[in-house]
């Protein structure tokens, strides 16, 4: 016998994701994640020497754990380089 799935199943599943733009790359991630979650998934959380901005506002490192991302956010990960 097949399990009964409520009519809201697909609606709920669709509503568990959000679209973000990360350095001009469109991605779909789970709703409710923090900047720290995103950076950990990208392998950058413990990497020194870079900055992140959300919708053109820089997010200080001390706020990464508490800054929740929202659907449609545009995220810029900046790795400064030295030049001469």
C-alpha positions as CSV (number, residue, x, y, z in Angstrom):
1,X,0.0,0.0,0.0
2,X,1.3,3.5,-0.9
3,X,1.5,6.1,1.8
4,X,-1.0,8.9,1.7
5,X,0.6,12.3,1.1
6,X,-1.3,15.4,2.0
7,X,-2.1,18.0,-0.7
8,X,0.2,20.5,1.0
9,X,3.3,18.2,0.7
10,X,4.6,19.9,-2.5
11,X,3.8,23.4,-1.3
12,X,5.6,22.8,2.0
13,X,8.6,21.3,0.2
14,X,8.8,24.2,-2.2
15,X,8.6,26.6,0.7
16,X,11.7,25.0,2.4
17,X,14.1,26.5,-0.1
18,X,15.2,30.0,-1.0
19,X,17.1,31.4,-3.9
20,X,20.3,33.3,-3.3
21,X,22.8,35.0,-5.6
22,X,26.4,34.3,-4.5
23,X,29.1,36.1,-6.5
24,X,26.8,36.2,-9.5
25,X,26.0,32.4,-9.1
26,X,22.4,31.6,-8.5
27,X,21.8,28.9,-5.9
28,X,18.9,27.3,-4.0
29,X,19.4,26.6,-0.3
30,X,17.4,25.6,2.7
31,X,15.5,28.5,4.4
32,X,16.7,29.6,7.8
33,X,20.4,29.2,7.2
34,X,22.9,31.7,8.6
35,X,25.9,33.3,7.0
36,X,28.0,31.0,9.1
37,X,26.1,27.9,7.6
38,X,26.7,29.1,4.1
39,X,30.4,29.8,4.6
40,X,30.8,26.4,6.3
41,X,29.2,24.7,3.3
42,X,31.5,26.6,1.0
43,X,34.6,25.6,3.1
44,X,35.3,29.2,4.0
45,X,34.2,29.6,7.6
46,X,37.6,29.3,9.2
47,X,39.5,30.9,6.3
48,X,41.1,34.2,7.3
49,X,41.4,37.3,5.2
50,X,38.0,37.7,3.4
51,X,34.8,39.7,3.8
52,X,31.2,39.1,3.0
53,X,28.4,41.5,2.1
54,X,24.7,40.8,1.8
55,X,22.8,43.2,-0.4
56,X,25.8,45.5,-0.4
57,X,26.1,45.7,3.4
58,X,29.2,44.2,4.9
59,X,28.5,41.5,7.6
60,X,31.2,41.6,10.3
61,X,32.7,38.2,11.2
62,X,31.3,38.4,14.7
63,X,27.7,38.5,13.2
64,X,28.0,35.5,10.9
65,X,26.5,33.1,13.4
66,X,23.4,35.2,13.9
67,X,22.9,36.7,10.5
68,X,20.0,34.8,8.8
69,X,19.9,34.9,5.0
70,X,16.6,35.6,3.2
71,X,15.1,34.6,-0.1
72,X,16.5,36.8,-2.9
73,X,19.6,38.0,-1.0
74,X,22.6,38.9,-3.1
75,X,25.9,37.8,-1.4
76,X,29.3,38.9,-2.3
77,X,32.3,37.0,-1.0
78,X,35.4,39.2,-1.3
79,X,39.0,37.9,-1.1
80,X,41.2,41.0,-1.0
81,X,44.5,40.8,-3.0
82,X,47.6,42.7,-2.5
83,X,49.1,44.5,-5.4
84,X,51.9,46.8,-6.2
